[in-house]
Every structure is written in structure tokens, then in C-alpha cells.
Amino acid sequence: MNELSLITAVASVIMAGIFFTFSSFVMTALGNLQACDGIRAMQRINIDVFNWSFAFLFFGIPLAAVVLGIYAVINWSESEAPYYLVGSIVYLFGSLVVTGLRNVPLNDMLARIDPDEDNAVKEWRRYLISWKRWNHVRTGACLTAGLLFASVSFV
């Protein structure tokens, strides 16, 4: 199980890096464009993100986290069990649930915006603030989970 934990740790930290990239400068750059251009760019990103490499990470990590969490519950007396369980919970809620309940609905709302409409600028500004806020949560959750999964190697 330590091997799965280490692989999941690395994948979680990679996902944290992806989210951090968006929080740190991609969204800022898009926000510095004309609203219509930023909207169009983010709409395109939200379509193109559905590729094999991102999907492998995005869906593979939660699957591994569930396996590690179940293992932790079944083997609670093992020293690594709390790290597996807490790491799994942090990842699943802080990344997967936040994505499904916050970032995806925001992306769906953005997909319906016509960048040339009068209210597009106001909607774009609201989107940027809210999306980044929740993306910070995802970044922190992925990094925290990755550190928890990796710490098992030192227990």
C-alpha cells in the first residue's frame, strides 16, 4: 500500500501544481485581457481540459484515495492508517467535491455567457473572483493530501 500512497502523493502534488498555476497567473492573465477575450479563452480551456492526461489524474487520484481510505478503515491499527484516511478525506472533499459543487457550476455558467453581451464584463469579474477562491481551496487540499500520503514513507 505504501507504493500506492507514494504514487497518489506525487499525483496529488502534480494536481496541486496545476491548480496553483491557474490561481497564481493563468486566471490573472485572463483577467487582464479584454473581458470578451478572457471569457472566450476560459471557455476554450474548459473544453480542452477534457483530455486523457488531465482525466487520468483528475479521476485516478480520487479512485486511489478511496482505496487508501478503505484500507485505512480496515487496517486502523496500522501506523499509516490515519494518514491514509485523512489524506483521502482532504483530497476527496477539498478537490473532488469542491470541483463538482463550485468550479464546475461556475464553468457551466461561463459557458452560457455570450462574450459580446453588455453584462459579460460584470459576470466575468464575478466568475474570476469566485472561481479563483475555490481554486485556492483545491490547491491547498491537493497539496495537503499529497503531503499526508507522502508522510507515510516516514512513519
C-alpha positions as CSV (number, residue, x, y, z in Angstrom):
1,M,0.0,0.0,0.0
2,N,3.0,2.3,0.5
3,E,3.6,2.3,-3.2
4,L,0.1,3.4,-4.0
5,S,0.4,6.0,-1.3
6,L,3.6,7.4,-2.8
7,I,2.1,7.4,-6.4
8,T,-1.0,9.1,-5.1
9,A,1.1,11.7,-3.2
10,V,3.1,12.6,-6.4
11,A,-0.1,12.8,-8.4
12,S,-1.8,14.9,-5.8
13,V,1.1,17.3,-5.7
14,I,1.1,17.5,-9.5
15,M,-2.7,18.3,-9.4
16,A,-1.9,21.0,-6.7
17,G,0.7,22.4,-9.2
18,I,-1.9,22.5,-12.0
19,F,-4.4,24.3,-9.7
20,F,-1.7,26.6,-8.4
21,T,-0.7,27.6,-11.9
22,F,-4.3,28.7,-12.6
23,S,-4.6,30.5,-9.2
24,S,-1.2,32.2,-9.5
25,F,-1.0,33.5,-13.0
26,V,-3.3,32.0,-15.6
27,M,-6.5,33.5,-14.2
28,T,-4.7,36.8,-13.6
29,A,-3.6,36.8,-17.2
30,L,-7.1,36.0,-18.5
31,G,-8.5,38.7,-16.2
32,N,-6.1,41.3,-17.7
33,L,-7.4,40.6,-21.2
34,Q,-10.5,42.4,-22.5
35,A,-13.4,40.6,-20.9
36,C,-14.7,39.1,-24.2
37,D,-11.2,37.7,-24.9
38,G,-10.8,36.3,-21.4
39,I,-14.2,34.7,-21.5
40,R,-13.5,33.1,-24.9
41,A,-10.1,31.8,-23.7
42,M,-11.6,30.3,-20.5
43,Q,-14.5,28.8,-22.4
44,R,-11.9,27.1,-24.7
45,I,-9.8,25.9,-21.7
46,N,-12.9,24.4,-20.1
47,I,-13.5,22.4,-23.3
48,D,-9.8,21.4,-23.9
49,V,-9.2,20.3,-20.3
50,F,-11.1,17.1,-21.1
51,N,-8.1,15.2,-22.4
52,W,-6.6,11.9,-21.4
53,S,-3.7,13.2,-19.2
54,F,-5.8,15.5,-17.1
55,A,-8.6,12.9,-16.9
56,F,-6.1,10.3,-15.7
57,L,-5.0,12.5,-12.9
58,F,-8.4,14.0,-12.1
59,F,-10.3,10.7,-11.9
60,G,-7.4,8.4,-10.9
61,I,-6.4,10.3,-7.7
62,P,-9.9,10.0,-6.2
63,L,-10.0,6.4,-7.0
64,A,-6.7,5.8,-5.3
65,A,-7.8,7.9,-2.4
66,V,-10.9,5.8,-1.9
67,V,-8.8,2.6,-2.0
68,L,-6.4,4.1,0.6
69,G,-9.3,5.3,2.7
70,I,-10.9,1.9,2.8
71,Y,-7.6,0.3,3.5
72,A,-7.1,2.7,6.4
73,V,-10.5,1.9,7.9
74,I,-10.0,-1.9,7.6
75,N,-6.4,-1.7,8.9
76,W,-6.9,1.1,11.5
77,S,-4.3,-0.4,13.9
78,E,-1.6,0.2,11.3
79,S,0.5,3.4,11.9
80,E,-0.1,4.8,8.4
81,A,-3.9,4.4,8.6
82,P,-4.7,7.9,9.9
83,Y,-2.5,9.4,7.2
84,Y,-4.3,7.5,4.5
85,L,-7.7,8.3,5.9
86,V,-7.2,12.0,6.5
87,G,-5.3,12.4,3.2
88,S,-8.2,10.7,1.4
89,I,-10.9,12.8,3.1
90,V,-8.9,16.0,2.4
91,Y,-8.4,15.1,-1.3
92,L,-11.9,13.9,-1.9
93,F,-13.7,16.8,-0.2
94,G,-11.2,19.6,-0.9
95,S,-10.6,18.8,-4.6
96,L,-13.3,16.5,-6.0
97,V,-16.3,17.8,-4.1
98,V,-15.3,21.5,-4.4
99,T,-14.7,21.0,-8.1
100,G,-18.2,19.4,-8.5
101,L,-20.1,21.8,-6.3
102,R,-18.2,25.1,-7.1
103,N,-15.9,25.2,-10.0
104,V,-17.9,23.1,-12.5
105,P,-21.1,25.1,-11.9
106,L,-19.1,28.3,-12.4
107,N,-17.6,26.9,-15.6
108,D,-21.1,25.9,-16.8
109,M,-22.4,29.4,-16.1
110,L,-19.4,30.8,-18.0
111,A,-20.2,28.5,-21.0
112,R,-23.6,30.2,-21.3
113,I,-22.3,33.7,-21.4
114,D,-22.1,35.4,-24.7
115,P,-18.8,37.4,-24.5
116,D,-20.3,40.2,-26.6
117,E,-23.3,40.9,-24.3
118,D,-23.4,44.0,-22.2
119,N,-23.5,42.1,-18.9
120,A,-20.5,39.9,-19.8
121,V,-17.9,42.1,-18.1
122,K,-19.8,42.0,-14.8
123,E,-20.3,38.3,-15.0
124,W,-16.7,37.7,-16.0
125,R,-15.4,39.7,-13.0
126,R,-17.7,37.7,-10.6
127,Y,-16.6,34.5,-12.2
128,L,-12.9,35.3,-11.8
129,I,-13.2,36.1,-8.1
130,S,-15.3,33.1,-7.2
131,W,-13.5,30.6,-9.4
132,K,-10.1,31.6,-8.0
133,R,-11.3,31.5,-4.4
134,W,-12.5,27.9,-4.8
135,N,-9.4,27.0,-6.8
136,H,-7.2,28.1,-3.9
137,V,-9.1,25.6,-1.8
138,R,-8.5,22.9,-4.3
139,T,-4.8,23.8,-4.5
140,G,-4.4,23.6,-0.7
141,A,-6.4,20.4,-0.4
142,C,-4.3,18.6,-3.1
143,L,-1.0,19.8,-1.6
144,T,-2.1,18.8,2.0
145,A,-3.3,15.4,0.8
146,G,-0.1,14.8,-1.1
147,L,2.0,15.6,1.9
148,L,-0.2,13.3,4.1
149,F,0.2,10.4,1.5
150,A,3.9,11.0,1.3
151,S,4.4,11.2,5.0
152,V,3.6,7.5,5.3
153,S,7.1,6.8,3.9
154,F,8.5,8.4,7.1
155,V,6.2,6.8,9.6
